[in-house]
């Protein structure tokens, strides 16, 4: 019985890693599509998001089945409940990558990133890809140093998000309202993407250290 | 044992209703603060969001304790797992009300809603308050007709959100970029508020009907 349960917990972990890998792929392609106005790539991100949603449903069903059949307690229970929550965050990260792709598709053949902000969005994209890649590796290795670097890239995403506002609110901004709307939404999608990765990272920290304070208190997590 | 468990499940339900009541209060005040540029009221919403976050943590801890101590199966398990998910949605709705209040505070003493869009935002606010109130009542009564009306108000929120884009992208929009940014973000907050309420409503439908298809397939839910 314990053997089967261990195998199922292991499978749960592997599913989360696979899901995170898909999210990593989604945000990588979404950003590339955004920065190069690649319609075909944007459409593939939008289509592939259905697969991420399906992975979440499968994973959640497996969690509920595990709770019912194995009646886990203590650490095992914590693993299953955390998996439920992490899959929700990963699913949401997939949605946000899809939203970036949708803006790209809406503006095609024009690019959705206004002149002068290419550098900022390239940096946001790079940070988002790093965050996604480290989330996958963190789920795989439980190396808590990665959780810390995810927090740092999330801070960077917040700073870059703030830069987009500074650009738009400077006296020199003379772009059409459409571009202001696009920058506002794209910036928000990247910022939220980082938030969800941090949420996954904190849950891994919680699983490893068993310390809810670390998992819930931003200040505490920053010092992990 | 069963008596204790039933009492605890009942308490869980009451906590969700209480949490939803707080969210209803938060969005009511946030919108009133937004539409009347009421700084004091906006600040109270921002401060009170901590209480909603705390309710979520308490509720989640109680769910995990219930899973560990009572090892629920079948319907009971479904109730506990759904409570975990619904509390996350309600917490997020509280965040979104807080975001509306934060925009209000940032713009004070000016109002954050540009001239000409007061009607649209008043309608969004009314729909959001209805959605929140019905979510509370749905959690209390499990009257599935309310789930349907929540879906309808969510559709209305989407349509009003779309109206804000039409206004900003019309040739007549001559407002400063700051106002374009504010309208874009406020519209998004209200739209997401509706989405989360729909998510709670669908989970209640799932609990009552036991039908995952209804809970996951938007088209199916619309015909409930």
Interface residues (C-beta under 8 A of the other chain):
Chain A: X57 X63 X64 X67 X68 X71 X73 X74 X77 X78 X81 X84 X85 X88 X165 X168 X169 X173 X175 X177 X178 X180 X181 X184 X185 X188 X216
Chain B: X57 X63 X64 X67 X68 X71 X73 X74 X77 X78 X81 X84 X85 X88 X165 X168 X169 X173 X175 X177 X178 X180 X181 X184 X185 X188 X216
